[in-house]
Amino acid sequence: EVQLVESGGGLVKPGGSLRLSCAASGFTFSSYSMNWVRQAPGKGLEWVSSISSSSSYIYYADSVKGRFTISRDNAKNSLYLQMNSLRAEDTAVYYCARDSGNYVAFDIWGQGTMVTVSS
Amino acid sequence: DIQMTQSPSSLSASVGDRVTITCRASQSISSYLNWYQQKPGKAPKLLIYAASSLQSGVPSRFSGSGSGTDFTLTISSLQPEDFATYYCQQSYSTPTITFGQGTRLEIK
């Protein structure tokens, strides 16, 4: 079964750090670009970051640039998001999502992991 | 950045109804438009990619159309499981991807 499973969310104080992980299974992880998308409570979807299959190309939304770092380990079929200098507005469910390769449509999503930034 | 505006923001409909949701881009995005369905507490699900291509496994009552700046998602005959929130997403300005604000489809 094709699957993405996120972990690493939790409660963190403003200014703190957190590292999210996304474990992939059921497909050739190293062949796909991957993304992080977040959703604040009661709000819509916001693209956060993307990384190409070989990590050659990495992009960030302006809202997280300089604070978040995306990475991947193709040998471990895993995607990561290192989040530093966290702010209250980073509070959201964070999803990892696979880029299908067709029109940058995200065809596989994880179940999400909640990040709460609060003192 | 390309802004995506969906209308309506919410709508009420009945089982069996034909429903259309509109998504408008702030500039031309050709056919780089995807549609997702999200149910409460769940991850989004890809329905339509490239404006009109049906994702594998998605029922044929879902269809998409449009190009340039104006797009529509149509559900031909609403089923109980279709009540959810729908999002459009542009991928023209990759890597900066943007979503519409969502359309909540409720039971009348």
Interface residues (C-beta under 8 A of the other chain):
Chain A: N35 V37 G44 L45 E46 W47 S50 Y57 Y59 A61 Y95 S100 N102 Y103 V104 A105 F106 D107 W109 G110 Q111 G112
Chain B: S31 Y32 L33 N34 Y36 Q38 K42 A43 P44 K45 L46 Y49 A50 S53 Q55 Y87 Q89 S91 T94 P95 T96 I97 T98 F99 G100 Q101 G102
